[in-house]
Amino acid sequence: MKLIRKFLKDERAAAAVEMGLIAPFLAGFAVMSMNVWDVGMRKQDMKGALKLATQYYMNGGTDDDVAETIAMSSWQRKPDVAEITATRICRCGTVLAAGCTTLCADGMPPSVYVQLHATATSSSAVMYQTQTADEYVRVR
């Protein structure tokens, strides 16, 4: 009994024990923080690539394949599994048009939009995540 009381009263290693209990939580927090930061940066890079492809259209570009190539080549920190697609969407006012060459009911040509869609699948030490981003630009 004396030995147990003596052990409980001894505070020489209290700081080391406390640190040993807290250190795994601090390490886990640091790892999770780095992973969340990495995910955010990858998403930001993806959006930046789409913005450059959008700028291509705004500068007068018309080729969807060129826009996809611009976006893929400017995508920094691109994961191994990454894809960018350009899809044309035609509208007569708020209604989807049957085609981009068919005139609307009012005799006007439909508005043409390009949807740039990016998809990336990446994994880190803690997470496996698929991210997507979209940009829209009116081309006519």
C-alpha positions as CSV (number, residue, x, y, z in Angstrom):
1,M,0.0,0.0,0.0
2,K,2.9,2.4,0.8
3,L,4.4,1.7,-2.6
4,I,1.2,2.6,-4.4
5,R,0.8,5.9,-2.4
6,K,4.4,6.7,-3.1
7,F,3.9,6.1,-6.8
8,L,0.7,8.2,-7.0
9,K,2.4,11.2,-5.2
10,D,5.4,11.2,-7.4
11,E,4.9,13.9,-10.1
12,R,8.4,13.8,-11.8
13,A,7.2,12.2,-15.0
14,A,3.7,13.8,-15.1
15,A,4.6,16.1,-18.1
16,A,6.0,13.2,-20.1
17,V,2.9,11.1,-19.5
18,E,0.6,13.9,-20.4
19,M,2.6,14.5,-23.6
20,G,2.4,10.8,-24.4
21,L,-1.4,11.0,-24.1
22,I,-1.8,14.1,-26.2
23,A,0.9,13.5,-28.9
24,P,-1.2,11.0,-31.0
25,F,-4.1,13.5,-31.2
26,L,-1.7,16.3,-32.2
27,A,-0.2,14.1,-34.9
28,G,-3.6,13.0,-36.2
29,F,-4.7,16.6,-36.3
30,A,-1.6,17.6,-38.3
31,V,-2.0,14.8,-40.8
32,M,-5.7,15.6,-41.3
33,S,-4.9,19.3,-41.7
34,M,-2.4,18.6,-44.4
35,N,-4.8,16.3,-46.2
36,V,-7.6,18.9,-46.1
37,W,-5.2,21.6,-47.4
38,D,-4.1,19.3,-50.2
39,V,-7.7,18.6,-51.3
40,G,-8.4,22.3,-51.3
41,M,-5.4,23.1,-53.4
42,R,-6.2,20.3,-55.9
43,K,-9.7,21.8,-56.3
44,Q,-8.3,25.3,-56.7
45,D,-5.9,24.0,-59.4
46,M,-8.8,22.3,-61.2
47,K,-10.9,25.4,-61.2
48,G,-7.9,27.5,-62.5
49,A,-7.5,25.1,-65.4
50,L,-11.2,25.5,-66.3
51,K,-10.9,29.3,-66.0
52,L,-8.1,29.2,-68.6
53,A,-10.2,27.2,-71.0
54,T,-13.1,29.6,-70.5
55,Q,-10.7,32.4,-71.3
56,Y,-9.9,30.7,-74.6
57,Y,-13.6,30.9,-75.6
58,M,-13.8,34.5,-74.4
59,N,-10.9,35.4,-76.6
60,G,-12.7,34.0,-79.7
61,G,-11.8,30.3,-79.6
62,T,-14.3,27.9,-81.0
63,D,-12.7,24.4,-80.9
64,D,-13.8,22.3,-77.9
65,D,-10.9,19.9,-78.3
66,V,-8.4,22.8,-78.1
67,A,-10.2,24.1,-75.0
68,E,-9.9,20.7,-73.3
69,T,-6.2,20.5,-74.2
70,I,-5.6,24.0,-72.8
71,A,-7.3,23.0,-69.6
72,M,-5.5,19.7,-69.2
73,S,-2.1,21.2,-69.9
74,S,-2.5,24.1,-67.5
75,W,-3.8,21.9,-64.7
76,Q,-1.1,21.9,-62.0
77,R,-0.9,19.1,-59.5
78,K,-3.2,17.0,-61.8
79,P,-3.8,13.5,-60.4
80,D,-3.3,10.4,-62.5
81,V,-7.1,10.0,-63.0
82,A,-8.3,13.3,-64.4
83,E,-10.6,14.3,-67.2
84,I,-12.0,17.5,-68.7
85,T,-15.0,17.5,-71.2
86,A,-16.6,20.3,-73.1
87,T,-20.3,20.0,-73.9
88,R,-22.3,22.4,-75.9
89,I,-25.8,23.4,-74.6
90,C,-28.2,25.3,-76.8
91,R,-31.2,27.2,-75.4
92,C,-34.1,29.2,-76.8
93,G,-34.7,31.5,-73.8
94,T,-34.9,29.1,-70.9
95,V,-35.9,26.1,-72.9
96,L,-33.3,23.6,-74.2
97,A,-33.2,23.8,-78.0
98,A,-33.4,20.7,-80.2
99,G,-30.1,21.6,-81.9
100,C,-27.7,24.5,-82.2
101,T,-28.5,25.0,-85.8
102,T,-32.3,25.0,-85.6
103,L,-33.9,28.5,-85.2
104,C,-36.0,29.2,-82.1
105,A,-39.7,29.8,-82.3
106,D,-39.1,33.6,-82.5
107,G,-36.9,33.1,-85.5
108,M,-33.7,33.9,-83.7
109,P,-30.7,31.4,-83.4
110,P,-30.4,29.7,-80.0
111,S,-28.0,30.8,-77.4
112,V,-25.0,28.4,-77.3
113,Y,-23.2,27.7,-74.0
114,V,-20.2,25.5,-73.4
115,Q,-20.1,23.5,-70.2
116,L,-16.5,22.6,-69.1
117,H,-16.6,19.8,-66.7
118,A,-13.6,18.5,-64.8
119,T,-13.4,15.3,-62.8
120,A,-10.4,14.1,-60.7
121,T,-9.9,11.1,-58.5
122,S,-7.1,11.3,-56.0
123,S,-6.0,9.5,-52.9
124,S,-3.8,10.5,-50.0
125,A,-2.6,8.8,-46.8
126,V,-6.1,9.3,-45.2
127,M,-8.6,10.1,-48.0
128,Y,-9.8,8.8,-51.3
129,Q,-11.8,11.5,-53.0
130,T,-13.4,12.3,-56.4
131,Q,-13.7,16.0,-57.1
132,T,-15.7,17.8,-59.8
133,A,-15.9,21.3,-61.0
134,D,-17.9,23.1,-63.8
135,E,-17.6,26.3,-65.7
136,Y,-20.0,27.7,-68.2
137,V,-19.4,30.2,-71.0
138,R,-21.7,31.6,-73.6
139,V,-20.2,31.4,-77.0
140,R,-23.2,32.6,-79.0
